[in-house]
Amino acid sequence: MTAIEFASIFPSLLPRVWAFALRVAGDQDHAEILAHRACNQAVEQVHQFDGGITPLYWLYSIIYESWTRDESLRPGKEVSNPQPKAIRFFTKPLHEPATMEERIVNAVQELPEVHRVLMLLIAVEGLTCIEASVVLRLPIETVLCRLSAARQTIGSKFSQHYTNVRSASA
């Protein structure tokens, strides 16, 4: 892919790049850094794009690599020179989640980082396990094991909740 070809599709990718960076980072300040880095790196290294995955998934891979390499982008770390009063996403709710959607989002957010990112790629972004293994640069077996563990963890939270609800109503 040439730089001109990449530049022509780049604007259509930005909303999804931003959304993925926000979900990975957990706040707007860190997401801004991740998205900016991914865009810069992609433009600088477009000649290295081999077409093995889509340009969007390539950007996801750059975001994930940047996030795993830079400890300052982890939850709870302050961003130097943050934007004024950015809204923080994915914080613990002050009340018991009312809807199933809120419960699912909370369950995914509580997963260990490696499981959470994998669930975001597969369940939210719609990647296949093979595509996720390419994005994360992991063997397919590792992806399948982590996905299974993530699903079991989430499933156990819901089975505990419904067991408690049934016991209370009996």
C-alpha positions in Angstrom: 0.0 0.0 0.0 1.3 3.4 -0.9 1.2 6.5 1.4 -1.4 8.0 -0.9 -3.6 5.0 -0.8 -3.4 4.8 3.0 -4.1 8.6 3.2 -7.3 8.1 1.2 -8.7 5.5 3.6 -7.2 6.9 6.8 -10.1 9.4 7.7 -12.7 6.6 7.6 -10.6 4.5 10.1 -10.2 7.3 12.7 -13.5 6.8 14.6 -12.8 3.1 15.1 -9.1 3.7 16.0 -10.2 6.3 18.6 -12.9 4.0 20.0 -10.4 1.1 20.3 -7.7 3.2 21.9 -10.3 4.5 24.4 -11.4 1.0 25.3 -7.9 -0.2 25.7 -6.6 2.8 27.7 -9.7 3.4 29.7 -9.6 7.2 29.6 -9.5 10.0 27.0 -6.0 11.3 27.8 -4.3 7.9 27.4 -6.4 7.1 24.4 -5.4 10.3 22.7 -1.8 9.4 23.1 -2.3 5.9 21.8 -4.3 7.0 18.8 -1.8 9.7 17.9 1.1 7.3 18.2 -0.6 4.7 16.0 -1.5 7.2 13.3 2.0 8.7 13.3 3.7 5.3 13.2 1.4 4.0 10.4 2.1 7.0 8.3 5.8 6.8 8.9 5.9 3.0 8.2 3.2 2.6 5.6 5.9 1.0 3.3 6.1 -1.8 5.8 2.4 -2.6 5.6 2.3 -6.1 4.0 -1.4 -6.5 3.5 -1.6 -9.6 5.8 -4.3 -7.9 7.8 -6.6 -4.9 7.1 -5.2 -1.4 7.7 -7.6 -1.0 10.6 -6.4 -4.1 12.3 -2.8 -3.0 11.6 -3.6 0.2 13.5 -5.1 -1.8 16.4 -1.9 -3.8 16.5 0.1 -0.6 16.8 -2.1 0.7 19.5 -1.9 -2.6 21.5 1.9 -2.7 21.1 2.3 0.9 22.2 0.0 0.3 25.2 1.9 -2.8 26.3 5.3 -1.2 25.9 4.5 2.0 27.8 3.8 1.6 31.5 2.7 5.2 31.8 -0.4 4.4 29.7 -1.7 1.9 32.3 -4.7 2.6 34.4 -4.1 4.9 37.4 -1.1 6.6 35.8 -1.4 10.4 35.3 -0.8 11.9 31.9 1.7 14.7 31.8 0.0 17.7 30.3 -3.5 16.3 30.4 -6.4 18.0 28.6 -8.6 20.0 30.9 -11.0 17.9 33.0 -11.3 14.9 30.6 -14.2 12.7 31.3 -13.0 9.4 32.7 -14.6 6.2 31.3 -14.8 2.7 32.7 -14.7 3.7 36.3 -16.4 1.5 38.9 -20.1 2.4 39.1 -21.5 4.0 42.2 -24.6 1.8 42.1 -25.4 -1.7 41.2 -25.7 -1.9 37.4 -29.3 -1.9 36.4 -29.2 -3.4 32.9 -27.7 -6.5 31.5 -25.6 -4.4 29.2 -24.1 -2.5 32.2 -23.3 -5.8 33.9 -21.6 -7.2 30.8 -19.5 -4.0 30.3 -18.5 -4.1 34.0 -17.6 -7.8 33.8 -15.4 -7.2 30.7 -13.8 -4.2 32.4 -12.9 -6.3 35.4 -11.0 -8.9 33.3 -7.2 -9.1 33.5 -5.8 -6.8 30.8 -4.8 -9.5 28.4 -8.2 -11.1 28.5 -10.0 -7.7 28.3 -8.2 -6.6 25.1 -8.9 -9.9 23.5 -12.6 -9.7 24.3 -12.7 -6.2 22.9 -11.2 -7.3 19.7 -13.4 -10.3 19.3 -16.7 -9.4 20.9 -16.8 -5.6 20.2 -14.7 -5.2 17.1 -15.8 -8.5 15.5 -12.4 -9.9 14.7 -12.0 -13.7 14.3 -9.6 -15.5 16.6 -7.1 -15.8 13.8 -7.3 -12.0 13.1 -6.9 -11.3 16.8 -3.9 -13.5 17.0 -2.3 -11.5 14.1 -3.2 -8.2 15.7 -1.8 -9.2 19.1 1.0 -11.2 17.6 0.2 -14.3 19.6 -0.1 -17.9 18.6 -3.7 -18.9 17.9 -3.6 -21.5 20.7 -2.8 -18.7 23.2 -5.7 -16.6 21.8 -8.1 -19.5 22.2 -7.0 -20.3 25.7 -7.3 -16.6 26.8 -10.6 -16.3 25.1 -11.9 -19.4 26.9 -10.6 -18.1 30.2 -12.2 -14.7 29.7 -15.6 -16.2 28.8 -15.5 -18.6 31.8 -14.7 -15.7 34.1 -17.5 -13.6 32.7 -19.9 -16.6 32.8 -19.0 -17.4 36.4 -20.0 -13.8 37.4 -23.4 -14.2 35.9 -24.0 -17.7 37.2 -23.2 -16.4 40.7 -25.5 -13.5 40.3 -28.4 -15.6 39.1 -27.8 -18.2 41.7 -28.0 -15.5 44.4 -31.2 -14.1 42.8 -32.9 -17.5 42.7 -31.9 -18.2 46.3 -33.2 -14.9 47.5 -36.6 -15.3 45.7 -37.1 -18.9 46.9 
